[in-house]
Amino acid sequence: MRTENIHLVYFSATYTTRKVMRQIAAQIEGRKTEYDITRSAPGAEVTMDDGDLLVVGMPVYSGRIPASALPALRKFRGNGTPAVVVCVYGNRDYDDALLELTDVVGENGFRVAAAAAFVAQHSIFPQVGTNRPDEEDIRRIAAFVRQFRRKIDSAADSASLQEVVPPGGRPYKTPGKVPLRPTGGRKCTGCGVCVERCPVQAIPAGRPRQTDPQKCIACGRCIVVCPARARRFGGLLYKIVRRKFVKAYSVRKEPDIYV
Ligand SMILES: Cc1cc2nc3c(=O)[nH]c(=O)nc-3n(C[C@H](O)[C@H](O)[C@H](O)COP(=O)(O)O)c2cc1C
């Protein structure tokens, strides 16, 4: 079957999921439309049909997909339309996230023909998965694209596409609340870039050194966008958790592909 309109939908706070999605996009032929749902959802539902292919990318947050991304993700509706789902995780585990993403996309009218979990630098503990995706990951991404293209191209129609069921359990694991919040330090110039780019409006406009602990999802966006490098995770708790985390999860993991 032909899929000439490629719709790339992703949530990406620190841009590694976006990097994976753009690598995928670079390997697929067709007319591409990118929807970055990190800070906002499309105003109206986006309905897909014949000739369309949905490719969705989500980071893994506590073994799940980010809860704050779900309302926007649910705006994309299919009509038996083929879809490919991708999770990007920080070298610990993707637990139930890929299954959850497959389920959500399936419930919205898509047939999930392929799924993959790729590794990227951990956005809270950058000493884990440092500089990934790397050259080897990019080769694996290209191989994944070749595999799902072959599968979709050789299917007579979407009804005959075999759907994938990635690993994971139902009910999905309950995500633990991450007790870490980035804050601004003395280098903060009050420019407001973090206030504007925070996906959940957790940084008060007049007081950008602070973070609203009720709203913050610890995504790390404010750290990577700060031009003065003034924001960071800090404090004793962070240092203790980081030491344990780096010790436990530094052995390199490789991507998993389900086609
Ligand atoms: C709140 C939070 C929870 C996370 N939970 C996990 C996890 O359960 N397993 C894992 O391997 N990585 C986890 N990570 C790391 C991210 O999945 C990883 O860094 C991802 O590449 C971030 O994507 P982004 O750059 O597109 O925001 C977590 C990151 C954050 C911010």
The ligand as an SDF file (V2000), in Angstrom:
LIG
                    3D

 31 33  0  0  0  0  0  0  0  0999 V2000
   10.5150   12.8220   34.4890 C   0  0  0  0  0  0  0  0  0  0  0  0
   11.3950   11.8820   33.7210 C   0  0  0  0  0  0  0  0  0  0  0  0
   11.2840   10.5150   33.8860 C   0  0  0  0  0  0  0  0  0  0  0  0
   12.1040    9.6460   33.1520 C   0  0  0  0  0  0  0  0  0  0  0  0
   11.9280    8.2940   33.2920 N   0  0  0  0  0  0  0  0  0  0  0  0
   12.7080    7.4460   32.5760 C   0  0  0  0  0  0  0  0  0  0  0  0
   12.5300    6.0430   32.6770 C   0  0  0  0  0  0  0  0  0  0  0  0
   11.6200    5.5280   33.3230 O   0  0  0  0  0  0  0  0  0  0  0  0
   13.3970    5.2250   32.0180 N   0  0  0  0  0  0  0  0  0  0  0  0
   14.4330    5.7360   31.2630 C   0  0  0  0  0  0  0  0  0  0  0  0
   15.2270    4.9470   30.7500 O   0  0  0  0  0  0  0  0  0  0  0  0
   14.5730    7.0720   31.0840 N   0  0  0  0  0  0  0  0  0  0  0  0
   13.7360    7.9310   31.7130 C   0  0  0  0  0  0  0  0  0  0  0  0
   13.8740    9.2880   31.5370 N   0  0  0  0  0  0  0  0  0  0  0  0
   14.8300    9.7950   30.5470 C   0  0  0  0  0  0  0  0  0  0  0  0
   14.1550   10.1800   29.2400 C   0  0  0  0  0  0  0  0  0  0  0  0
   13.2620    9.1720   28.8110 O   0  0  0  0  0  0  0  0  0  0  0  0
   15.1860   10.3940   28.1370 C   0  0  0  0  0  0  0  0  0  0  0  0
   16.1920   11.2660   28.5660 O   0  0  0  0  0  0  0  0  0  0  0  0
   14.5750   10.9420   26.8560 C   0  0  0  0  0  0  0  0  0  0  0  0
   15.5860   10.8770   25.8740 O   0  0  0  0  0  0  0  0  0  0  0  0
   14.0720   12.3600   26.9910 C   0  0  0  0  0  0  0  0  0  0  0  0
   13.5120   12.7610   25.7600 O   0  0  0  0  0  0  0  0  0  0  0  0
   13.5160   14.2790   25.2670 P   0  0  0  0  0  0  0  0  0  0  0  0
   14.9590   14.7010   25.0760 O   0  0  0  0  0  0  0  0  0  0  0  0
   12.8250   14.2230   23.9440 O   0  0  0  0  0  0  0  0  0  0  0  0
   12.8140   15.1030   26.2730 O   0  0  0  0  0  0  0  0  0  0  0  0
   13.0800   10.1690   32.2550 C   0  0  0  0  0  0  0  0  0  0  0  0
   13.1880   11.5560   32.1000 C   0  0  0  0  0  0  0  0  0  0  0  0
   12.3630   12.3950   32.8180 C   0  0  0  0  0  0  0  0  0  0  0  0
   12.4910   13.8740   32.5900 C   0  0  0  0  0  0  0  0  0  0  0  0
  1  2  1  0
  2  3  1  0
  2 30  2  0
  3  4  2  0
  4  5  1  0
  4 28  1  0
  5  6  2  0
  6  7  1  0
  6 13  1  0
  7  8  2  0
  7  9  1  0
  9 10  1  0
 10 11  2  0
 10 12  1  0
 12 13  2  0
 13 14  1  0
 14 15  1  0
 14 28  1  0
 15 16  1  0
 16 17  1  0
 16 18  1  0
 18 19  1  0
 18 20  1  0
 20 21  1  0
 20 22  1  0
 22 23  1  0
 23 24  1  0
 24 25  2  0
 24 26  1  0
 24 27  1  0
 28 29  2  0
 29 30  1  0
 30 31  1  0
M  END
$$$$
